[in-house]
Amino acid sequence: MSAAIKRLTHLSQYALVRGFAGLFHLFEGEQNMRTTAMFAKLFTRLGAKRLLRAGVNIRRAFPEMPEAQANQLAEDSVVSMLQLFMVESMLTPQRLHARNWADSITLGSVGPHMDFLLSKQPAILVTGHCGNWELLGFALAVLDFHLTALARPLDNPYLDKWLLDMRRRRGLSILSKWNATQELQNIILDGGRVGFIADQNAGDDGLFVPFFGQLASSYKSIGLLAMRYRIPIFVGTAVRETNRLKYRLEMVDRINPEDWEAFEDPLFYITARFNRGIETAIRMAPEQYLWVHRRWKNRPKWEREGKPMPERVREKLRSLPWLTEQELDRLFNPNIETVPTS
């Protein structure tokens, strides 16, 4: 594609999205949520491949769930996904202010951590693609919890700049995830806080830890950063409580340095624990999770080679204090269903 055609394509996409966003602002947010829900139900019929992938992932996470319930959850998750992308991400920067946040947000289990969050001590905040992860960053910024969030730049530079401007308008700093290591270190040394959406598949070279009863590839950078600077990790989420755009902030776990220092492999412990926290957040509202994610796409080396799980990995899993014997048995004897990859 030539540079001129590519630029024209990007401008056309930008104009379409901005026009669509402008149209939505003519109506009340709750009406837009209902309209999007109707559109999403049609989309699930046309986008059967995505619905299938969501259903497969749900059955992997909840193997005891009846098929009809899993299918309904898959459809509800696609509805929630489109509501987030088409309505909430557009309205949140416009509606959320320091003077009115209490009209839309309750603090839930965040309260006990507010003293630390409002201090000048560095920390890492982790969340997943659950609830309204965009609002979580905005809400914390409005509450004077200054946060720098890592984000992947969009391929369309016009849309990327527009979204960045909206995010920064409410005090949320955004850092490109590409080549961000030095900048992250500077932020932490200055007493800042950094935020990660940490439920992406990290590929064959990631660290494989439990996630909904099966091993999933996770990035090592979060744990390495926490260990190097000896700073806590908070796992949080913003749960949508109603279609009236009401949310509840929850801090589901706080991982302190003294929690991991006694473990033989602290990086494994940290990574496993924040994944457990994300799983806990998802269970609060499973219909609000992005089940179309290819979370289990990559598999550990021994699985790819058709070999049994190494004993050293089994020992690391046994060291995790929250895993039950039933959960360990499921991890040791996985029954993995193939996930659509396209």
Stockholm file with secondary structure:
# STOCKHOLM 1.0

chainA/1-342         MSAAIKRLTHLSQYALVRGFAGLFHLFEGEQNMRTTAMFAKLFTRLGAKRLLRAGVNIRRAFPEMPEAQANQLAEDSVVSMLQLFMVESMLTPQRLHARNWADSITLGSVGPHMDFLLSKQPAILVTGHCGNWELLGFALAVLDFHLTALARPLDNPYLDKWLLDMRRRRGLSILSKWNATQELQNIILDGGRVGFIADQNAGDDGLFVPFFGQLASSYKSIGLLAMRYRIPIFVGTAVRETNRLKYRLEMVDRINPEDWEAFEDPLFYITARFNRGIETAIRMAPEQYLWVHRRWKNRPKWEREGKPMPERVREKLRSLPWLTEQELDRLFNPNIETVPTS
#=GR chainA/1-342 SS CCHHHHHHHHHHHHHHHHHHHHHHTTSCHHHHHHHHHHHHHHHHHHCHHHHHHHHHHHHHHCTTSCHHHHHHHHHHHHHHHHHIIIIIHHHHHHHCCTTTGGGTEECGGGGGGHHHHTSSCCEEEEECSBSCHHHHHHHHHHTTCCCEEEECCCSSHHHHHHHHHHHHHTTCEEEESTTCHHHHHHHHHTTCEEEEECCSCCCTTSEEEEETTEEEEECSHHHHHHHHHTCCEEEEEEEEEETTTEEEEEEEEEECHHHHTTSSSHHHHHHHHHHHHHHHHHHHSGGGBCTTSCTTCSCCHHHHTTCCCCHHHHHHHHTCTTCCHHHHHHHHSCCCCCCCCC
#=GC SS_cons         CCHHHHHHHHHHHHHHHHHHHHHHTTSCHHHHHHHHHHHHHHHHHHCHHHHHHHHHHHHHHCTTSCHHHHHHHHHHHHHHHHHIIIIIHHHHHHHCCTTTGGGTEECGGGGGGHHHHTSSCCEEEEECSBSCHHHHHHHHHHTTCCCEEEECCCSSHHHHHHHHHHHHHTTCEEEESTTCHHHHHHHHHTTCEEEEECCSCCCTTSEEEEETTEEEEECSHHHHHHHHHTCCEEEEEEEEEETTTEEEEEEEEEECHHHHTTSSSHHHHHHHHHHHHHHHHHHHSGGGBCTTSCTTCSCCHHHHTTCCCCHHHHHHHHTCTTCCHHHHHHHHSCCCCCCCCC
//
